[in-house]
Amino acid sequence: MEKELKPYMMSLFEYLGYAAGSELGKEVAATAVALKETIQEQYISNPKYTGNIKLYRREFLDEYFKKKVYDGEVEPSNGDPENYVQL
């Protein structure tokens, strides 16, 4: 019997490499809900933020941002997903 692979879930911070901010976070969450995407929550506590964060499938984030930033293939520029610069 093969083990079922679970989707790799990650936060916007993990995906982008920086804090996305509440406006972008709300946009991504609204899109994920509209598409009936899997969303998980995780509680974190660090000097910059304490509270729940949302986790999304990496494939969903790839599609949302139309780029692959998690492997260093693309570097965010000015925090605007439309202005990514190819390395």
N, C-alpha and C positions, 0 to 999 in steps of 0.2 A: 504494500500500500504506500503510495507516494504521500509525502507530507504536503499539505496545502500551504503555499507561500502567501504570506500576508503582504499587503502593499507597504512600501516604505513611506512612513509618515514623517513629515518635517514641518517645522515652523517657518514663517516668512523670514525670521532672523537667520535661521540656519541656511535657508535657500539663497537669500540675497547677500548675506554677509554683513548686514547692518540692520538696525531697527527700522522697520517699514513705516511706522507711524500709524495713528488711528485711522486716518482717512483712507490710506491704501488698504489697511487691514479690513476696514468695513467693506470696501469695494470687492476685495477677494472673497470675503465671507459671503456677501450677497450673491456673487456669481456662483460660488460653490453650492449654496442653498438652491438657487434657481436650476442648477444642473443636477441636483440631487446627488452631489458628491459626498463621499465619506469625510466627515469632520470629527476629529477627536479633540479633547481638551486636556491640557496638562498644567498642573500648578507648578510655578517656578518662584524662586526667591533669590534675588541677587541685589547688589548695591544699586543697580539702575531701575529694576522693576520687580514688583512682587504681585502675583496674581495668576489668573488662568490665561493661558495662551492657546490658540487654535493650531491644530496640526492638520496638514493636507497631504494627499498623495503627491509624491514628487512628479508623477506624470501629469497630474492636473496643473501643478505650478508651471511645469515646462510649457504646457499648452497655453496657460493664461499669459505668461510672459513671452512666449514664442522664442525663447532662448534657453540654453542650458548653462546656468551660472554656477551650478554646484560642483562642477569638475574644473573650474577655473577656465573654462572655454570662453567665457564672456565676462567682462569686468563691468560692474555697474558704474554709471557716470551720472553725477548730480542727483542720484536717487530717483531718476525718471526712467522707468522701464523702456520708454520709447527711444532713449538716447544711449543704449548699450553700445560699447565699442568692442569690436572684435580684437582679440589679442593676436 
